[in-house]
């Protein structure tokens, strides 16, 4: 199966969240750093996953 780059990064982000989430939310900044993806690109990838109900987001202490 051939996936687009955006899909591959989405899958990698989901796997990263599954591996590194224990009881606290995982920050996008941490995922971007571990996966070597720019934060802005990762935000575009995660948005549809949140609106599709695959992920849940939480606002940080300073706002979202």
KOLGU-4560 file (N, C-alpha, C; in nm, 3 decimals, padded with zeros to 5 digits):
<recs>
<n_xx: 00.084 n_yy: -00.115 n_zz: 00.000 ca_xx: 00.000 ca_yy: 00.000 ca_zz: 00.000 c_xx: 00.091 c_yy: 00.123 c_zz: 00.000 mol: A seq: 1 type: UNK>
<n_xx: 00.055 n_yy: 00.220 n_zz: -00.081 ca_xx: 00.133 ca_yy: 00.342 ca_zz: -00.089 c_xx: 00.056 c_yy: 00.456 c_zz: -00.022 mol: A seq: 2 type: UNK>
<n_xx: 00.120 n_yy: 00.520 n_zz: 00.074 ca_xx: 00.058 ca_yy: 00.631 ca_zz: 00.148 c_xx: 00.126 c_yy: 00.761 c_zz: 00.110 mol: A seq: 3 type: UNK>
<n_xx: 00.048 n_yy: 00.868 n_zz: 00.117 ca_xx: 00.105 ca_yy: 01.000 ca_zz: 00.093 c_xx: 00.195 c_yy: 01.038 c_zz: 00.211 mol: A seq: 4 type: UNK>
<n_xx: 00.278 n_yy: 01.138 n_zz: 00.189 ca_xx: 00.366 ca_yy: 01.185 ca_zz: 00.296 c_xx: 00.283 c_yy: 01.231 c_zz: 00.416 mol: A seq: 5 type: UNK>
<n_xx: 00.177 n_yy: 01.302 n_zz: 00.389 ca_xx: 00.092 ca_yy: 01.351 ca_zz: 00.497 c_xx: 00.032 c_yy: 01.235 c_zz: 00.577 mol: A seq: 6 type: UNK>
<n_xx: -00.011 n_yy: 01.131 n_zz: 00.507 ca_xx: -00.066 ca_yy: 01.013 ca_zz: 00.575 c_xx: 00.040 c_yy: 00.942 c_zz: 00.657 mol: A seq: 7 type: UNK>
<n_xx: 00.161 n_yy: 00.928 n_zz: 00.601 ca_xx: 00.269 ca_yy: 00.864 ca_zz: 00.676 c_xx: 00.299 c_yy: 00.939 c_zz: 00.804 mol: A seq: 8 type: UNK>
<n_xx: 00.308 n_yy: 01.072 n_zz: 00.795 ca_xx: 00.335 ca_yy: 01.152 ca_zz: 00.915 c_xx: 00.219 c_yy: 01.140 c_zz: 01.014 mol: A seq: 9 type: UNK>
<n_xx: 00.097 n_yy: 01.132 n_zz: 00.964 ca_xx: -00.018 ca_yy: 01.114 ca_zz: 01.053 c_xx: -00.011 c_yy: 00.983 c_zz: 01.129 mol: A seq: 10 type: UNK>
<n_xx: 00.024 n_yy: 00.877 n_zz: 01.060 ca_xx: 00.038 ca_yy: 00.746 ca_zz: 01.124 c_xx: 00.152 c_yy: 00.749 c_zz: 01.225 mol: A seq: 11 type: UNK>
<n_xx: 00.263 n_yy: 00.810 n_zz: 01.186 ca_xx: 00.377 ca_yy: 00.819 ca_zz: 01.279 c_xx: 00.339 c_yy: 00.899 c_zz: 01.404 mol: A seq: 12 type: UNK>
<n_xx: 00.261 n_yy: 01.006 n_zz: 01.387 ca_xx: 00.218 ca_yy: 01.087 ca_zz: 01.502 c_xx: 00.126 c_yy: 01.005 c_zz: 01.592 mol: A seq: 13 type: UNK>
<n_xx: 00.034 n_yy: 00.929 n_zz: 01.533 ca_xx: -00.055 ca_yy: 00.845 ca_zz: 01.613 c_xx: 00.022 c_yy: 00.739 c_zz: 01.691 mol: A seq: 14 type: UNK>
<n_xx: 00.121 n_yy: 00.678 n_zz: 01.626 ca_xx: 00.205 ca_yy: 00.579 ca_zz: 01.696 c_xx: 00.286 c_yy: 00.644 c_zz: 01.808 mol: A seq: 15 type: UNK>
<n_xx: 00.336 n_yy: 00.763 n_zz: 01.782 ca_xx: 00.413 ca_yy: 00.835 ca_zz: 01.884 c_xx: 00.324 c_yy: 00.865 c_zz: 02.004 mol: A seq: 16 type: UNK>
<n_xx: 00.202 n_yy: 00.908 n_zz: 01.979 ca_xx: 00.109 ca_yy: 00.937 ca_zz: 02.088 c_xx: 00.078 c_yy: 00.809 c_zz: 02.166 mol: A seq: 17 type: UNK>
<n_xx: 00.058 n_yy: 00.699 n_zz: 02.096 ca_xx: 00.027 ca_yy: 00.572 ca_zz: 02.163 c_xx: 00.143 c_yy: 00.526 c_zz: 02.251 mol: A seq: 18 type: UNK>
<n_xx: 00.265 n_yy: 00.545 n_zz: 02.204 ca_xx: 00.382 ca_yy: 00.500 ca_zz: 02.279 c_xx: 00.411 c_yy: 00.591 c_zz: 02.398 mol: A seq: 19 type: UNK>
<n_xx: 00.396 n_yy: 00.722 n_zz: 02.381 ca_xx: 00.439 ca_yy: 00.817 ca_zz: 02.483 c_xx: 00.327 c_yy: 00.872 c_zz: 02.572 mol: A seq: 20 type: UNK>
<n_xx: 00.204 n_yy: 00.831 n_zz: 02.550 ca_xx: 00.098 ca_yy: 00.881 ca_zz: 02.637 c_xx: 00.073 c_yy: 00.782 c_zz: 02.749 mol: A seq: 21 type: UNK>
<n_xx: 00.089 n_yy: 00.830 n_zz: 02.869 ca_xx: 00.059 ca_yy: 00.745 ca_zz: 02.984 c_xx: -00.070 c_yy: 00.796 c_zz: 03.047 mol: A seq: 22 type: UNK>
<n_xx: -00.060 n_yy: 00.899 n_zz: 03.126 ca_xx: -00.181 ca_yy: 00.958 ca_zz: 03.185 c_xx: -00.196 c_yy: 01.105 c_zz: 03.145 mol: A seq: 23 type: UNK>
<n_xx: -00.089 n_yy: 01.164 n_zz: 03.094 ca_xx: -00.093 ca_yy: 01.306 ca_zz: 03.057 c_xx: -00.097 c_yy: 01.320 c_zz: 02.906 mol: A seq: 24 type: UNK>
<n_xx: -00.155 n_yy: 01.430 n_zz: 02.859 ca_xx: -00.156 ca_yy: 01.455 ca_zz: 02.714 c_xx: -00.014 c_yy: 01.473 c_zz: 02.659 mol: A seq: 25 type: UNK>
<n_xx: 00.003 n_yy: 01.441 n_zz: 02.534 ca_xx: 00.132 ca_yy: 01.456 ca_zz: 02.466 c_xx: 00.128 c_yy: 01.587 c_zz: 02.388 mol: A seq: 26 type: UNK>
<n_xx: 00.230 n_yy: 01.670 n_zz: 02.405 ca_xx: 00.234 ca_yy: 01.799 ca_zz: 02.337 c_xx: 00.280 c_yy: 01.782 c_zz: 02.193 mol: A seq: 27 type: UNK>
<n_xx: 00.217 n_yy: 01.860 n_zz: 02.103 ca_xx: 00.254 ca_yy: 01.856 ca_zz: 01.962 c_xx: 00.401 c_yy: 01.891 c_zz: 01.942 mol: A seq: 28 type: UNK>
<n_xx: 00.449 n_yy: 01.983 n_zz: 02.023 ca_xx: 00.589 ca_yy: 02.024 ca_zz: 02.013 c_xx: 00.682 c_yy: 01.905 c_zz: 02.037 mol: A seq: 29 type: UNK>
<n_xx: 00.648 n_yy: 01.820 n_zz: 02.133 ca_xx: 00.729 ca_yy: 01.702 ca_zz: 02.163 c_xx: 00.723 c_yy: 01.601 c_zz: 02.049 mol: A seq: 30 type: UNK>
<n_xx: 00.603 n_yy: 01.581 n_zz: 01.994 ca_xx: 00.589 ca_yy: 01.488 ca_zz: 01.882 c_xx: 00.669 c_yy: 01.536 c_zz: 01.763 mol: A seq: 31 type: UNK>
<n_xx: 00.658 n_yy: 01.665 n_zz: 01.732 ca_xx: 00.730 ca_yy: 01.723 ca_zz: 01.619 c_xx: 00.880 c_yy: 01.706 c_zz: 01.636 mol: A seq: 32 type: UNK>
<n_xx: 00.928 n_yy: 01.722 n_zz: 01.757 ca_xx: 01.070 ca_yy: 01.706 ca_zz: 01.784 c_xx: 01.115 c_yy: 01.562 c_zz: 01.766 mol: A seq: 33 type: UNK>
<n_xx: 01.039 n_yy: 01.469 n_zz: 01.823 ca_xx: 01.076 ca_yy: 01.327 ca_zz: 01.813 c_xx: 01.067 c_yy: 01.274 c_zz: 01.670 mol: A seq: 34 type: UNK>
<n_xx: 00.967 n_yy: 01.319 n_zz: 01.596 ca_xx: 00.945 ca_yy: 01.269 ca_zz: 01.460 c_xx: 01.016 c_yy: 01.353 c_zz: 01.354 mol: A seq: 35 type: UNK>
<n_xx: 01.082 n_yy: 01.459 n_zz: 01.397 ca_xx: 01.155 ca_yy: 01.549 ca_zz: 01.307 c_xx: 01.065 c_yy: 01.603 c_zz: 01.196 mol: A seq: 36 type: UNK>
<n_xx: 00.950 n_yy: 01.657 n_zz: 01.239 ca_xx: 00.852 ca_yy: 01.720 ca_zz: 01.150 c_xx: 00.831 c_yy: 01.861 c_zz: 01.203 mol: A seq: 37 type: UNK>
<n_xx: 00.808 n_yy: 01.956 n_zz: 01.114 ca_xx: 00.785 ca_yy: 02.092 ca_zz: 01.162 c_xx: 00.652 c_yy: 02.097 c_zz: 01.238 mol: A seq: 38 type: UNK>
<n_xx: 00.648 n_yy: 02.181 n_zz: 01.338 ca_xx: 00.530 ca_yy: 02.194 ca_zz: 01.423 c_xx: 00.409 c_yy: 02.240 c_zz: 01.342 mol: A seq: 39 type: UNK>
<n_xx: 00.428 n_yy: 02.336 n_zz: 01.253 ca_xx: 00.315 ca_yy: 02.387 ca_zz: 01.174 c_xx: 00.258 c_yy: 02.279 c_zz: 01.082 mol: A seq: 40 type: UNK>
<n_xx: 00.344 n_yy: 02.196 n_zz: 01.024 ca_xx: 00.297 ca_yy: 02.088 ca_zz: 00.937 c_xx: 00.221 c_yy: 01.985 c_zz: 01.020 mol: A seq: 41 type: UNK>
<n_xx: 00.272 n_yy: 01.954 n_zz: 01.137 ca_xx: 00.206 ca_yy: 01.858 ca_zz: 01.225 c_xx: 00.069 c_yy: 01.910 c_zz: 01.269 mol: A seq: 42 type: UNK>
<n_xx: 00.058 n_yy: 02.040 n_zz: 01.293 ca_xx: -00.072 ca_yy: 02.097 ca_zz: 01.330 c_xx: -00.174 c_yy: 02.077 c_zz: 01.220 mol: A seq: 43 type: UNK>
<n_xx: -00.133 n_yy: 02.087 n_zz: 01.094 ca_xx: -00.223 ca_yy: 02.065 ca_zz: 00.981 c_xx: -00.265 c_yy: 01.919 c_zz: 00.969 mol: A seq: 44 type: UNK>
<n_xx: -00.177 n_yy: 01.831 n_zz: 01.009 ca_xx: -00.206 ca_yy: 01.688 ca_zz: 01.002 c_xx: -00.300 c_yy: 01.647 c_zz: 01.116 mol: A seq: 45 type: UNK>
<n_xx: -00.276 n_yy: 01.699 n_zz: 01.235 ca_xx: -00.353 ca_yy: 01.660 ca_zz: 01.353 c_xx: -00.495 c_yy: 01.717 c_zz: 01.351 mol: A seq: 46 type: UNK>
<n_xx: -00.513 n_yy: 01.834 n_zz: 01.291 ca_xx: -00.645 ca_yy: 01.898 ca_zz: 01.287 c_xx: -00.756 c_yy: 01.807 c_zz: 01.239 mol: A seq: 47 type: UNK>
<n_xx: -00.742 n_yy: 01.745 n_zz: 01.121 ca_xx: -00.848 ca_yy: 01.654 ca_zz: 01.074 c_xx: -00.866 c_yy: 01.530 c_zz: 01.163 mol: A seq: 48 type: UNK>
<n_xx: -00.760 n_yy: 01.486 n_zz: 01.228 ca_xx: -00.773 ca_yy: 01.371 ca_zz: 01.318 c_xx: -00.857 c_yy: 01.408 c_zz: 01.440 mol: A seq: 49 type: UNK>
<n_xx: -00.844 n_yy: 01.531 n_zz: 01.485 ca_xx: -00.925 ca_yy: 01.578 ca_zz: 01.599 c_xx: -01.070 c_yy: 01.594 c_zz: 01.556 mol: A seq: 50 type: UNK>
<n_xx: -01.092 n_yy: 01.660 n_zz: 01.442 ca_xx: -01.230 ca_yy: 01.682 ca_zz: 01.397 c_xx: -01.298 c_yy: 01.552 c_zz: 01.356 mol: A seq: 51 type: UNK>
<n_xx: -01.219 n_yy: 01.450 n_zz: 01.317 ca_xx: -01.275 ca_yy: 01.320 ca_zz: 01.284 c_xx: -01.302 c_yy: 01.231 c_zz: 01.404 mol: A seq: 52 type: UNK>
<n_xx: -01.262 n_yy: 01.276 n_zz: 01.522 ca_xx: -01.288 ca_yy: 01.202 ca_zz: 01.644 c_xx: -01.183 c_yy: 01.096 c_zz: 01.676 mol: A seq: 53 type: UNK>
<n_xx: -01.073 n_yy: 01.093 n_zz: 01.601 ca_xx: -00.968 ca_yy: 00.995 ca_zz: 01.626 c_xx: -00.884 c_yy: 01.038 c_zz: 01.746 mol: A seq: 54 type: UNK>
<n_xx: -00.860 n_yy: 01.168 n_zz: 01.756 ca_xx: -00.784 ca_yy: 01.224 ca_zz: 01.869 c_xx: -00.870 c_yy: 01.323 c_zz: 01.945 mol: A seq: 55 type: UNK>
<n_xx: -00.828 n_yy: 01.350 n_zz: 02.065 ca_xx: -00.893 ca_yy: 01.450 ca_zz: 02.148 c_xx: -00.788 c_yy: 01.553 c_zz: 02.188 mol: A seq: 56 type: UNK>
<n_xx: -00.825 n_yy: 01.679 n_zz: 02.183 ca_xx: -00.727 ca_yy: 01.783 ca_zz: 02.218 c_xx: -00.764 c_yy: 01.849 c_zz: 02.351 mol: A seq: 57 type: UNK>
<n_xx: -00.663 n_yy: 01.906 n_zz: 02.413 ca_xx: -00.682 ca_yy: 01.976 ca_zz: 02.540 c_xx: -00.605 c_yy: 02.108 c_zz: 02.531 mol: A seq: 58 type: UNK>
<n_xx: -00.666 n_yy: 02.213 n_zz: 02.577 ca_xx: -00.598 ca_yy: 02.342 ca_zz: 02.578 c_xx: -00.492 c_yy: 02.344 c_zz: 02.687 mol: A seq: 59 type: UNK>
<n_xx: -00.382 n_yy: 02.413 n_zz: 02.655 ca_xx: -00.275 ca_yy: 02.426 ca_zz: 02.752 c_xx: -00.306 c_yy: 02.533 c_zz: 02.854 mol: A seq: 60 type: UNK>
<n_xx: -00.217 n_yy: 02.552 n_zz: 02.950 ca_xx: -00.241 ca_yy: 02.648 ca_zz: 03.057 c_xx: -00.248 c_yy: 02.793 c_zz: 03.006 mol: A seq: 61 type: UNK>
<n_xx: -00.183 n_yy: 02.823 n_zz: 02.895 ca_xx: -00.184 ca_yy: 02.958 ca_zz: 02.841 c_xx: -00.282 c_yy: 02.977 c_zz: 02.728 mol: A seq: 62 type: UNK>
<n_xx: -00.367 n_yy: 02.881 n_zz: 02.704 ca_xx: -00.461 ca_yy: 02.890 ca_zz: 02.591 c_xx: -00.414 c_yy: 02.800 c_zz: 02.479 mol: A seq: 63 type: UNK>
<n_xx: -00.497 n_yy: 02.787 n_zz: 02.377 ca_xx: -00.467 ca_yy: 02.691 ca_zz: 02.270 c_xx: -00.415 c_yy: 02.751 c_zz: 02.147 mol: A seq: 64 type: UNK>
</recs>
